Amino acid sequence: MTTTPEPPPESPVLRGRDLLLILIIVLAAISVIALLAVPLVGALAPSEGRDTNLVVGIQLLLLAAQTAVLIGAVYLVAVRWRGLGWAELGLRPAPRRWYRRAIWITLLTLLLAGGLNVLTQLFLDEAPVNPQFSLVAPAGFSWFALLGMLFVVGLCIPFAEELLFRGVLYGWLRQRLGVPAAALLSAVLFSGVHRIVWLIPALAVIGVILALVYEKSGSLWPAIVVHALFNSVGVVLVYLALAQGVPLG
């Protein structure tokens, strides 16, 4: 017997001021993290005799702290203050078929994003450097760096971003604007916060796909799986290139 997935929760308790409060908490906390990280910035520049594991460890710590801020802000405002359950934010089981679909959806997303990046570079008539390379691989190749980035960038960050952008933001917009406008607007905001102008078209398409996966499956988990697989493939490709001596800068 086939069951029809429930539609994503519409976050009826959350209000515009709740989203603003989440934004304020995130910006304030990340600003504090950035301030505290200033003494560590020098350690992020690999040099002769410097332990590269220390460089990678600091980068992982900073990325993990920012991820914790996103999850913490949603928890404080939506769960603790407004009393929403995690299931109402989208963290509920999805039909099993959606976890299988997540694999080919990821492949499609990789192809679309890659094609859009190529077209964007042709339009700009240059090959801009992706600053995410230095974030993901701050000290060249090492197994410690690869495994650490797979955990943080490939797993933790997708969970936090899906919870915020699809579970909270998309759910709030969907109730007020409907599915098409909510998917598009949440995707534009998702692409904008990455602050890499030439990646905005591809990131926006990724955001739309993730919103539709959430909408159709009725759960955040398939979207998290797609996002996690996408990021993990990117991390592996970066470190594969480093292992082969391919310059990324």
N, C-alpha and C positions, 0 to 999 in steps of 0.2 A: 504493500500500500504506500503510495507516494503522498508525502505531506508537503503542503505549501508553506514556505518560510514566512514567518511573520515579518511585517515591514519594520524598518529600523525605528527605535523609539524617537519620539518627537521632542524630547526634553521639555515637557510642559511646564516644569517648575522653574527652569532657567530663564532669566530675563536679560535684557541688554546690559544692565548694570552688572550682572554677574559675569558676563563675558569681559566687560571692562575691568572688573576686579581681578579676574584671572590674568588679563594682560598686564595689569599694573604689578601684580605679584611676580610674574615671570620676568618682566623688565627690571624690576628692582633687584630680584635675586641674582639675575645674570650680571647686573652691574656690580653687585657686591663680589661675585665670583671673579669678574674681570679685574676688579681692584685688588683682591687678594692674590690674584695670579700674576700681577706685575713682577714681583720678585722672582717668579719662576720662568719668565719669558726668556731670559738668557739661556736657561737650560734647554730650551726647545731648539736652539741652534747647534746642530752637531758640529763638533770640532775635534781636532786630533787629541786623543787621550781621553775623550769624554765617553762615558758609558752610554751607549745608544739605548740600552734598556731603560735607563733613567729618563731619557728624552721621551721614549714611547710611553713609559709609565705615567709621566706628567700629562701627556696629551690625552691618554685614556682617562685619567682622573678628571681632567677638565670637561671632557665630553660626557662622562658619566654624571658629573655634577649638574650640567645643563639638562641632561635627560631627567634626572631626579626632580629638577625644578618644575618641568612641564607636568610630570605626573603628580607632584605634590600640590601644585596650584589647582589642578582639577579636583584632586581629593579634598582639599580644604574648602573650596567653594561649592562644588557640586555635590560631594558626598557628605562631608561633615556639616556644612552650613545649610544647604538646601535639602539634604536628606535623600538624594537620589541613590538608588542601588547601582552597582556596577553593571548589572544587566540592562538597566535603563539607559546606560551610556553606551550600550552596544556589545558589552562583553558577555555574550551568551552563546550557547552552542549553535552551530550552523549545520545544515544538512551535510552529510559526509561527501556528497558529490561536489560540494563547493571547494573542498580541500584538494580534490583531484583537478578541478577546473583551475585552481590557483596556479598550477604549474604552467599550463598553456597560456593562461592570461599573462603570466610573467614573461614568457617568451615573446608574446605579441607586444607587450609593453616595452621590452628591451629593443625590439626592432623599430617600433614607432619612435621611441626616444632617440635612438641612434640615428635614424633617418632625419629627424627634425634637427638634431645637432649638426649634422653634415650640411643640411640646407641653410641653417643659420650661419654657419661659417662661410659658406659660399656667398651668401648675401652680404656678409661683413667683409668679404674678400680678404680674410686673414684666418689664422688658426690661433684663437685666444687660448691662453693657458687656463686650465681648470684649477682654481685655488683649492678645491676639495682634495686634490692629490696630496698637497702638503699636510692637510689635516689627517688624511688616512694613513699616509706614509711619511712621518716627520723625520725618520732617520734611516731610510733605505730598507732593504729586505732583512727580516729576521722572522723566525717562526713565532717568537713571542709576540712580535708586532702583528703578524698575520692573524694569529688566533685571538689576540686581544681585540683587534679591530672587528673581526667577525662577530665577536660577542657584543661589543658596544654598538658599532655602526650597523652590523647586520641583524641584530636582534633587539637590543634595548631602545635604540633611537626609533626604529619603525613602530614599536609598541607605543612609545610616548607620543609620537607625531600622529598616529592614527587615533589615539584616544582624544587628543586635543582637536585636530582638524576635522576628523570625520565624526567621532563620537559626540563632541560638544558643538563645534562650530557648524558643521554640516547639519546636524540634528536640529539646531536652533534655526538656521536659515531655511531648512526644508519646511518647517512648520509655517513660516511666514511668506516664503516666496515660491514654494513648490520645488519639485525635484530638479528640473533643468537649470533654473537660475541658481539654486543652492549649490548644485554640483559645480557649476561654472565659477561662481563667486568664491566658494571655498577653495577651489583649485587655483584661482588667481592669487588669493591671499597666501596659499601654501607655497606657490612659486616665488612670490615676492619676498617672503621672509628669508629665503635662502640668499638673497642679495647678490646674485650672480646674473647680470642682465642677459647675457647671451644664452643662458640656460632656461630662461623663463618660458619660452614656448614648449620645450620638452617637459619641464616640470609641471606646467599647467595641464598638459595632456595626461601625465601620470596622475595628477590630482583628480581629474575627471574620472579616469578609469577606476581609481580607488573608491571614489564616492559611489559610483555605479555598482561596484562589487559589493559594497556595504548595503546599498539599497536593495539589490536583487537577492542577496543571501540572507538579509535580515540580521547579520552579525558582523561585528568588527573583525572577528578572527580570520576569515578569508582575506580581507584587505590587509591585515597585519602580515599574513603569510606571503602575499604578493609583494608587499613592500619589503619584507625581510629578504625574500629571495632576490629581488632586484638589487638591493644594497649589497647583499653578500656576493653576487656575481661581480658587481663593480669592484669590491674589495679584492676579490681573488684575481681579477684581471690586472689590477694595479700592481699587486705583488708578483704576479706572473711576469709582467713586463719588467719589474725591477730585477727579478731573478735572472732574466735573460739579458740584463744590461741595457735595456731600452730607456733612454732619458725621458723623464716625464715633465721636465720644466721647459 
